[in-house]
Amino acid sequence: MHLRILLTAGFFSELAHLSENEILTEIELRRKESYSKMFGYEYNPKPISDDYSLATQDSKKFIDIDLEADVGMGNKLATELEAYDTTLNLPVKINTQPLGFIPKIQIEESNHPIFLEQENGINMERVVSFAQLLLSH
């Protein structure tokens, strides 16, 4: 990761007096506290592994992204969803929305279970299995 470049660009200015390792430790501690508060129990998120994810942890600075740009095809899902065998790098299409609205992410057509469920919907049994999976953590 390029923490030094982010610091030079003004990210994490309140932590600039710390060493890079101390900054990363503080960011991870803040993430753990935030997630634990959100979920209501102690939660340890996966460590940050890329510059974009790191930059998004700064609550005072933002990355200016043209949300209405045509990003269309050629995108990949950058996370593993526990309810499925594998979702990392699954091809997705991003449908941008007007500024202020969350983009719609569609899995590109495939035989992957997440595409089939997104395309056809899920039944109550599947909803219950998601709930059980989430509540078991």
TAGI-V917672 format. One record per residue. N is the residue number from 1. NEAR is the number of other ideal C-beta (glycine too) atoms within 10 Angstrom. D_LAST is the distance of its C-alpha to the last C-alpha in Angstrom with 1 decimal. Layout:
BEGIN
{{N/NEAR/D_LAST} {N/NEAR/D_LAST}}
END
This chain:
BEGIN
{{1/15/29.3} {2/12/32.2} {3/19/31.3} {4/9/35.0} {5/11/35.9} {6/18/33.4} {7/16/34.7} {8/10/38.2} {9/14/37.3} {10/11/36.3} {11/22/32.5} {12/22/30.9} {13/12/34.4} {14/11/33.1} {15/18/31.8} {16/11/34.8} {17/8/36.2} {18/14/33.4} {19/9/33.4} {20/12/31.3} {21/9/28.9} {22/11/28.6} {23/20/28.0} {24/19/25.2} {25/12/23.6} {26/15/24.1} {27/18/22.6} {28/15/19.4} {29/10/19.3} {30/13/19.9} {31/18/17.2} {32/14/14.6} {33/12/16.1} {34/14/16.2} {35/14/12.6} {36/14/11.5} {37/10/14.2} {38/9/13.4} {39/11/9.7} {40/7/10.9} {41/9/8.9} {42/9/9.5} {43/15/8.5} {44/10/10.7} {45/11/12.0} {46/9/14.2} {47/10/17.7} {48/18/20.3} {49/9/22.5} {50/10/25.2} {51/14/27.8} {52/11/26.8} {53/14/23.1} {54/19/24.7} {55/20/27.3} {56/13/24.9} {57/17/23.5} {58/18/27.0} {59/10/27.0} {60/9/30.8} {61/13/31.9} {62/10/31.2} {63/10/32.1} {64/5/34.7} {65/9/33.8} {66/9/36.0} {67/15/33.5} {68/12/36.3} {69/9/37.3} {70/8/37.4} {71/15/34.5} {72/10/34.5} {73/10/34.0} {74/10/33.1} {75/14/29.6} {76/11/26.5} {77/17/22.8} {78/14/21.5} {79/10/17.8} {80/14/15.7} {81/12/13.8} {82/11/11.1} {83/14/12.6} {84/12/15.9} {85/9/17.5} {86/11/18.8} {87/19/19.6} {88/10/20.7} {89/11/24.4} {90/20/24.6} {91/16/27.8} {92/19/27.4} {93/15/30.1} {94/17/29.7} {95/11/31.7} {96/16/32.5} {97/12/33.1} {98/7/35.5} {99/8/34.6} {100/6/32.0} {101/10/30.1} {102/8/27.1} {103/12/28.2} {104/10/27.3} {105/12/25.8} {106/14/26.8} {107/19/26.0} {108/15/29.4} {109/11/30.8} {110/12/29.6} {111/6/28.4} {112/17/24.8} {113/15/22.5} {114/18/21.2} {115/17/24.9} {116/14/25.8} {117/15/23.2} {118/13/24.1} {119/11/27.8} {120/8/27.7} {121/8/24.8} {122/13/22.2} {123/10/22.6} {124/7/20.7} {125/7/19.3} {126/13/17.6} {127/10/16.4} {128/10/14.8} {129/13/13.2} {130/12/11.7} {131/10/10.5} {132/9/9.0} {133/11/7.2} {134/11/6.0} {135/7/5.4} {136/7/3.8} {137/8/0.0}}
END
